[in-house]
C-alpha cells in the first residue's frame, strides 16, 4: 500500500491538537482541588455570579453585562392577559430575554390559544385562565404582576379587577380611552397599594435613553426644535383599532402617542401651547369612525418647539430629530420594535459630519418587563407610572380640541 508523503507542517499541527486534547482530557479527569487553575476555563463564582478575568488590556471596552439573570425562584411572575398579535409575537417571546421576570399564567377568551401557547411556554393547566376565571389569579402566588394587553376600552375594567386581587399592574398604552377612566385606574391601584405602570416600551429602549441623556445633559446647547413622525398604512377596516368604541381614536392614541411621549420625555417639560390639524380621506372605509392623520405643534416653557405628525394612511415612516444650538440628534426607525439608529450631526473643523452613536440594542419588551419586575422587587416607583399615562390622555384630548376648534390652545 502506498501512502502520500504528509508535509511536516500538517503533521505538526495535528500532533499539537492531539496533545492539547489529551491534556484537557487528563486535566478534566484528574481530581479537582481548590488550588487547581484550569488553563482553559478561568471562570470563578464570586458573590453569586460566574465571573471571568479580563482577556483584553484595560484600555479596551468591556463586554460583560452589568448583571446576570435571577434564579427562577427569585423572578417576578407575570400573567399576560389577552393573546392577540402583540402578546404572541412580541411580549411572550420577550420573557426568554428577561433577567428578572418569568411567565406564570395566561388569560384568554380562546381555549385553543391557551392550549397551544401553554404548551409552547411550558405552562400547566392550572396556569391557563379564561376571562371568566380571571379572579382565580388571586390564589396564584407566583403571579405578582398582571400585564393587560386588551383593546384600549377594556383597560379600565381589567386594571380595576387586577388591583382588587392585590396584584401589581402593567398596562399597555394608551392607558385608556379617556382621562376619567385613567384617573379611576390610578385611584384603584393606590387604594389597593399596588403599582401601576404604563407600557411605554420606547422609554426603556437604549437608543431613546441615550438620546434623552444627551439632550438633558445639554451637551450641544438648548433644544430649539423637535420633529417626530410615526405613520403606517392600516389595512383591514374591521380591525378593532379602527372602531372608536374599542380604540378611543385613530392614529393619534395608537401610534402618534409615541411622538408625544418621546418629546415630553426628551425635554423633561410639559407643553404650554398646542395647535393641531386633523384629516381623513373621504369615503375610505377605514376612517368612518376614527381619524387618519394628525399634525400638531407644541411650544414648551423653555422656548422649544415641536412639530409632530402621525397617520394611518401612509407608507411606514418613523423618525425623531432633536435640533439644538450646536448639533442635531437623529433617531431613525425611532418607534418600531427594532432597527433604531442614533446619529449626531454637527460641524467638525468646518465640515458637516454625521457620526453614528454606538448603542447596543436590546429587546424593548424584555427591558420594559424587567423594569416592572425590578420595581416590585425593590418596592420602587416605575419610570412610566399611571400618572404619566394620564398626562398623555389629557394632552391628546387637547390635541383633538385644538384640531376641532382651529385655535391655538394655551395649557
N, C-alpha and C positions, 0 to 999 in steps of 0.2 A: 504494500500500500504506500502511495506517495503522499506526503504532506507538503503543502506550500510553506515556504520559509516565512515565519512570522517576524515582522520588524521588531527590533528590541524595544522601541518606544511603546508599542502596543502592549507587549508583554509586561513591561514595567508598570504601565497604568493599571492593567488588570490585576497584577500581583498586589499592587498597592491597595486596590479596592478590596481584594480578598482578605488581606491582612487587617485592614481597617474594620471590615465587617466582623471578622473573627474576634478582634479585640473588643468590639462593642458587645458581642455575644458573651464573651467571658466576663466583661465588666458587669453586664446585667445579671449573669448567673451567680456572680460572687456575692457573698453575704454583705448587705449594706450596713454601714456604721455611720454614726453621726459625723465622723471626721471625713467620710468619703466625699470627694469632689468629682462629680460626673463631668468629664470634659465636653460633653455634648449638651446636656440639659442643665442649664445654670439656674433654672427657676427655683425659688425658695418661698416657703409660706411665711409671710410676716403680717401681723395684725389682721389675720383672717383673709388675706388675699395672696394670690400667687404673683410674685414679683421677680423681675429679671434685671441683672446689671446692664448698664448701657454698653452697646457694642459700637457706638459712634463717638466721636470726640464731643466734648462739652459744647462746642460752638455749633453743633448740628441740632436741628429741631427734634424734639422728642416725638414718639409715635404712640405712646401709651395713653389710653383713655384715662380720664380722671378717676373713675371708679368702676368696679366690676358689678355685675348683676347681683341682686339679693337672692339668697336661697328661697326656694319655693314657699316654705312655710312662713317667710317674713314678708312676702309680697302682698300687695293690696288686691283683693279680689273685686272684679268688676262684673256686673250684669249688663249686657248690651240689649237694649230694648228697641226692637224693630230691625228686621233683616232685609232691608232694601239694598239698593246698589252701593251706597256709601258704606254701609256696615260690612257687606260681603266682600267688596273689592278693596277697601282701604282700612277700615277700623279693625276688623278681626285679624287680618294678617299682621297688623302693627304690633300685636301682643308678642309676636316672635322676636321683635326688636326691643321690647321693653326691658328695663332693668329693675323696675320696682313694682310692676303690676302683673296681674295674671287674669285670664278669662275664667270666671267662676260660674256664669249662668247665661242663658239666652232666653229672650222673651219674644214671641212672635204670634201672629194670628194664623200662621201657616204650619200645620203639623209636619208637612213634607219638608219644609225648610229646616225646621227644628231637628228632624231626624238626620238629614244629610249633614248639616253643619255641626250637629252634636257629635257625630261620628268623626268628622274631619278634625275637630279640635279636642277630641278625647273626653267629651263630657258625658256623664251618665244620665239616665232617665230622670233622676232626681235633681238635675241641674237645668232641665228644659221646662219652660213655662209658657202657657198661653196668656193672653191679656186678662182672661177671667181668673187665672191663677195668680195674678200679679202679687197680691198681698201675701202669698206664701213665701215671698222673698224675705219677709221679716224674720223667719226662723232659720234662714241660711246664714250662719255666722261668717262663712267665707266671703260673702258678698258685703263689702263695705261701701262701694260706690255703685250707683246706678247711672248708666250712660244713656240718655234719652236721644234717640235718633229718629223720632217720628216726624211726620209733617208738622209745620210750624204751629198750626192751630191747636194741636194736641199737646204742645209742650207744657202749658199751664197745668192741665189735668194730671199729667204723669209726674211732673215735678212735685205737685202737692201730694200726690199719692206716695211718692218716694220719701218725701220729708216725713209724712205721717208714720212711715215704717221705721224712722230713725236712721235712714241711710243718707250718706252724702250724695250729691247730685252733680253730674257733668251733663250739661245740656247743649245740644247743637245750636248754632246760630242760624237765623236770627233768633233772639231769645224768645220772642212771642210774636203775635200779630198786632199788638197794641201796647201802649205804655201801662195801661191799667192792669193788664194781665201780668206784665213784667213786675210791677210793684207787688202784686199779690204773691208771686213766686218768691220774691226776696223776703217778704214778711213771713211766709210759711216756713222757709228754711231757718230764718232767725228764731222763730218761735220754737222750733224743734231742736235748735242748736246744732244744725248740720250745715256743712259747707255747700255752697252753690258756685259752680264755675261754668262760664260760658265758653264753648269750644272754638275760640278764635285761634285756629291752628297756626296761622302765619305769625302770631306773636311769639311763638316758640321756635320758629324756623330760623336757622343760623344766619342766613343772609339778611333777613329782616332785622334780627337782633344786632348784627354788625352795622347795618345802616343806621338804626336808631342810636347806637352807641356813638358813632362818629358825628352825627348831627348834634346830639345833645352835649357832646364834649366841645362843640363849636370849633372843631379842628380847621374848618375852612371859612369861618365867619358866619354871620347870621343868615338864616334862611330867608330868601326873598320870594321864591315861587316853588310850588309843588304841582306836578302834573301826575295824574294816575288814570288809567283806563282798565276796565275789566269787562270784556264783552265776549259773547259766544252766540252761535246760531241754534236756538232751541228747535226741537223737532216736533214730535207727536203733540198735537193740540189737546189731547185728552189727559196728559200727564198732570199730576196734582200741583206742580209748581205754576201751572197756568190757570188754576182755579182759585180765585181770590178767597173763597171761604176757607181753604186749607193753607194757602201760602201767605195771605195778607197783602200781597203785592207782587209785582213782576220782577224785573231785573234789579231794581234798587235794593230790596231786602235780601235777595238771594246772592247776587254777585257784586253789586255796587257797594254793598256793605263792607267788602274788603277794602275798597279805596277809602271809604270814610274812616274806618277804624285805623287803618295803617297811617293815614295822615294825622289823625289825632295823637296816635302813639308816637309818631316820629317827632312831632313838635312838642309834645307834652303840654298842649294847651287845648282849650275849648274854643270853638269859633264864636266870633262876636256878630257876624252878619252872614246871611245866606241869600243867594239868588239862584233860581232854577228854571229850566225849560224841560218839558216832557213831550214825547211824541210817540205815536203808534201808527203803523201803516194801516190805512183804511182797508176794511174787508179782509184783513189777514185773520184767519180763524184762531190763530194762536193768541191774539191780543184782544179778544172780545171782552175779557174781564180784567186783565192786568196790563200795565204799561210795557211798551217795547224798549224805549230808550229814554235816558235821563242824563242831562248835563247840568252840573251845578258848580257854583263858585262859593268859596268861603273866605272871609277875612278874619284873621286872628289878632288878638290884642298886641302881639309883637310886631304887627305890620305884615306878616307873611300872608301871601295869597295862595289859595289852592284852586285849581281847575280840574274837576273830576268828572268822569263820564262812565256810563255803563249801558249795555244793550243786550237784548235777547235776539237781535236780528242781523248781526254782522258776523263775518269770519272772525275766528277767535283772535282776541287781542288782549295782552296782559303786560302792563309796563308801569313802572313808577319812576319818576325823576325828581330829584331834590336839587334845586338850583340855589347856590349860596354865593356869597360875595367873592370867594376865591376859587371855587370849583363847583362841579356838579357830580352828584352820585346817581348812577343809573342802575336800576334793578330791572333787568329783562326777565320775562316769564315770572313776573312777580307773584302771581296768585295761584297758579296750578299746583298740583301735588308734588311736582319735581321739575328740575330743569332751571332753577334760579341761577342768574349770573349777575354779579355786582361789579360795577366798574367805576373808576374815578376819572373824570375828565377835567383837565386843567392845563395851564400853560407851564412848560418847563423850559427854561433857557430861551424863552421867546417863541417856543413851538407848542402848538396844541397837541396834547398827548392823551391817550386813553390807556389806563392801567387796570387790568382785571385783578380784583382783590381776591386772594386765595381764601376761600371759606369752605370748610368741609360740610357737605350736605348730609343730612340725616333724615330719617323718616319723620315727617311732621306729626303724624298721628301718634307715633310712639313717644315723641317728646312731649306732646300735649297730655297724653295719658300718664306718663311718668311724673309730669308736673303735678297733676291732681293727686297721684299716689303719694308724692313727697309731702304735699300739704296735709294729707291725712296722717302720715307717719310722724310728721313734725308739728302737727297742730298749728299750721301757718295758713295765712290767707292766700288765695290764688291771685296770680297776676291779673287775671280777667274774671273778676267776680260778677255776681248778678248786677251790681251797680254799674259795671262797665257796659253790660248789655242794655240796661235801662237808658243810659246816656245815648246810645246809638238809636234806640227806639224813639226817643224824644226828638233827636235830630232828624231822623227820617221823616217823622211827621211834619217837621218844619220844612223840609225839602219839598214834600208834596204840597204843603200850603203855599210855599213860595211859587211853585210852578203853577198852581191854580190861580193865584192872585196876580201873578206877574210883577209882584212888588219885591223890593229888597227888604228882607226881614232882619230887624235888629234883635239879637237874642239877649 
